[in-house]
Amino acid sequence: MEARSGKVNAEDVAEAKRIYEALRDYKIPEPSDEKDETPAPKPEILLPKMAQDEFKDVLEDLTMQRHEAHRQMCLLSNTLADYPDDVNVKGVVDEIEAFKQQRNALGEKIDYLKANHRLPAETQTHTPLFSDEAQTVYLDNLPVDRYELNKLLKDSLMPMLSKARKNATKAKTDVKRLQYEQKAVKLELEIKIARSKLASMS
């Protein structure tokens, strides 16, 4: 064996011998019969981007839902100081946490909507229904003046209910229809409580 400048030296021979022995002892790995159990990542399902009018309506609706969840959380939190030390308030605390999680989830959905002009694929929101504690808190926080309570019914609750029902009939997807129907059910309960208090004032 000769190098470019002449004969090979001892180091070249040793290196060639080492490479030869490594190749001689190398065995081609046999294919394994075991299947790769690692699941392939699922592609993200993207909903179509919204038209500008729909975008504004959905953003407004989600913002109102987040505001309402935050309001209910605060109202329930303010009642904790009214309970005696020996009363178990776990039910109230659990409901506060549920409203907090709902508020945060709606906030994330709003951020996604603003960034992508579409809702994330998982759009169903589990809105906690009014518990007895929440109904009591809502009743206690209604206006004590008959005129103000009647104004709340006529100028706020009733128009919001009408809008929710109308949006439910116009919804283009089952998810949006369900959201508006849930909102309508909640408003119907709030109106029922408000009317009951109004009737008790006469």
Wavefront OBJ file of the C-alpha trace (Angstrom):
o trace
v 0.000 0.000 0.000
v 1.436 3.386 -0.998
v 0.539 6.892 0.037
v 0.680 9.897 -2.295
v 4.229 10.720 -1.181
v 5.529 7.146 -1.136
v 5.218 4.091 1.059
v 2.773 3.787 3.923
v 4.024 3.947 7.478
v 3.181 1.748 10.475
v 0.374 4.037 11.652
v -1.399 3.736 8.296
v -1.197 -0.047 8.484
v -2.567 -0.126 12.018
v -5.465 2.201 11.073
v -6.342 0.066 8.044
v -6.253 -3.081 10.160
v -8.547 -1.502 12.767
v -11.091 -0.506 10.100
v -10.967 -4.003 8.568
v -11.642 -5.713 11.913
v -14.511 -3.336 12.679
v -16.143 -4.084 9.326
v -15.560 -7.826 9.734
v -17.312 -7.939 13.107
v -20.220 -5.684 12.049
v -23.587 -7.436 11.785
v -26.540 -5.997 9.927
v -29.417 -5.676 12.419
v -32.399 -7.878 11.624
v -35.726 -6.143 11.088
v -37.931 -6.236 14.180
v -41.405 -7.735 14.057
v -42.567 -5.398 16.823
v -44.750 -2.526 15.688
v -44.123 0.983 16.870
v -46.829 1.599 19.463
v -46.235 5.349 19.535
v -49.399 6.955 18.138
v -48.907 9.398 15.338
v -49.754 12.959 16.362
v -53.232 13.956 15.300
v -53.379 16.862 12.895
v -55.003 19.974 14.317
v -58.559 20.412 13.101
v -59.042 24.001 12.028
v -62.447 25.584 11.702
v -62.920 27.997 8.801
v -62.162 31.659 9.412
v -65.166 33.817 10.232
v -66.633 36.657 8.276
v -66.130 40.015 9.973
v -69.760 40.335 11.135
v -69.769 36.850 12.645
v -66.379 37.515 14.246
v -67.732 40.616 16.002
v -70.873 38.794 17.208
v -68.944 35.810 18.556
v -66.349 38.041 20.227
v -69.102 40.078 21.873
v -70.874 36.940 23.044
v -67.726 35.355 24.487
v -66.767 38.619 26.196
v -70.198 38.815 27.839
v -69.928 35.189 28.964
v -66.504 35.832 30.477
v -67.780 38.967 32.216
v -70.748 37.063 33.639
v -68.569 34.186 34.862
v -66.253 36.691 36.568
v -69.219 38.511 38.117
v -70.706 35.299 39.509
v -67.303 34.279 40.876
v -66.932 37.629 42.654
v -70.474 37.563 44.044
v -69.979 34.103 45.514
v -66.532 35.035 46.861
v -68.015 38.015 48.704
v -70.468 35.745 50.516
v -67.758 33.605 52.132
v -67.196 36.140 54.902
v -70.876 35.901 55.872
v -70.698 32.209 56.811
v -69.965 31.235 60.433
v -66.658 29.452 61.018
v -68.404 26.155 61.804
v -70.327 26.054 58.487
v -68.960 23.911 55.658
v -68.630 26.156 52.605
v -67.051 23.573 50.296
v -70.019 23.728 47.913
v -69.627 27.485 47.536
v -65.855 27.233 47.101
v -66.287 24.536 44.446
v -68.710 26.741 42.546
v -66.345 29.717 42.780
v -63.598 27.550 41.306
v -65.939 26.366 38.534
v -66.738 29.958 37.554
v -63.030 30.814 37.702
v -62.159 27.948 35.357
v -64.960 28.969 33.016
v -63.747 32.581 33.002
v -60.173 31.520 32.248
v -61.270 29.109 29.507
v -63.335 31.832 27.873
v -60.374 34.196 28.092
v -58.179 31.676 26.263
v -60.878 31.205 23.627
v -61.141 34.976 23.127
v -57.362 35.238 22.704
v -57.412 32.415 20.140
v -60.300 34.026 18.288
v -58.511 37.385 18.065
v -55.287 35.770 16.861
v -56.789 33.348 14.327
v -60.183 34.795 13.367
v -61.698 31.414 14.164
v -62.673 29.399 17.223
v -60.581 26.437 18.370
v -61.947 23.056 17.278
v -63.107 22.278 20.826
v -65.738 24.976 21.223
v -68.299 23.539 23.594
v -68.326 25.354 26.914
v -69.740 23.631 29.957
v -71.596 26.421 31.692
v -72.346 25.603 35.325
v -76.062 25.833 36.061
v -77.326 27.968 38.920
v -77.004 26.108 42.214
v -79.174 27.041 45.173
v -76.300 29.147 46.544
v -75.844 30.985 43.248
v -79.567 31.696 42.962
v -79.602 33.091 46.484
v -76.613 35.312 45.748
v -78.198 36.510 42.495
v -81.459 37.299 44.300
v -79.677 39.188 47.071
v -77.806 41.323 44.527
v -80.867 42.391 42.545
v -81.938 46.037 42.957
v -84.043 46.652 46.058
v -85.859 49.524 44.376
v -88.914 48.471 42.379
v -88.237 50.975 39.596
v -84.596 49.887 39.199
v -85.546 46.205 39.197
v -88.219 46.755 36.576
v -85.711 48.723 34.509
v -83.216 45.855 34.751
v -85.854 43.459 33.447
v -87.039 45.636 30.561
v -83.770 47.227 29.459
v -81.295 44.413 30.057
v -82.510 40.907 30.825
v -85.429 40.752 28.389
v -83.465 42.160 25.398
v -80.595 39.787 26.139
v -82.981 36.825 26.214
v -84.569 37.886 22.941
v -81.129 38.208 21.344
v -80.002 34.802 22.630
v -83.100 33.103 21.248
v -82.725 34.860 17.900
v -79.057 33.920 17.674
v -79.910 30.303 18.472
v -82.290 30.119 15.510
v -79.721 31.751 13.208
v -76.726 29.714 14.382
v -74.930 27.990 11.536
v -73.364 25.270 13.690
v -74.727 22.963 16.397
v -72.060 24.217 18.798
v -73.109 27.856 18.476
v -76.783 26.910 18.688
v -76.107 25.015 21.930
v -74.202 27.956 23.387
v -77.043 30.384 22.672
v -79.657 27.929 23.983
v -77.709 27.518 27.233
v -77.450 31.271 27.543
v -81.203 31.619 26.962
v -81.965 29.049 29.668
v -79.770 30.933 32.149
v -81.415 34.259 31.287
v -84.861 32.726 31.643
v -83.950 31.655 35.173
v -82.573 35.098 36.011
v -85.768 36.726 34.692
v -87.903 34.313 36.699
v -86.023 35.199 39.900
v -86.197 38.931 39.144
v -89.948 38.781 38.432
v -90.509 36.819 41.624
v -88.758 39.539 43.630
v -90.647 42.235 41.755
v -93.966 40.565 42.562
v -93.023 40.408 46.245
v -92.613 44.183 46.275
v -96.250 44.867 45.388
l 1 2 3 4 5 6 7 8 9 10 11 12 13 14 15 16 17 18 19 20 21 22 23 24 25 26 27 28 29 30 31 32 33 34 35 36 37 38 39 40 41 42 43 44 45 46 47 48 49 50 51 52 53 54 55 56 57 58 59 60 61 62 63 64 65 66 67 68 69 70 71 72 73 74 75 76 77 78 79 80 81 82 83 84 85 86 87 88 89 90 91 92 93 94 95 96 97 98 99 100 101 102 103 104 105 106 107 108 109 110 111 112 113 114 115 116 117 118 119 120 121 122 123 124 125 126 127 128 129 130 131 132 133 134 135 136 137 138 139 140 141 142 143 144 145 146 147 148 149 150 151 152 153 154 155 156 157 158 159 160 161 162 163 164 165 166 167 168 169 170 171 172 173 174 175 176 177 178 179 180 181 182 183 184 185 186 187 188 189 190 191 192 193 194 195 196 197 198 199 200 201 202
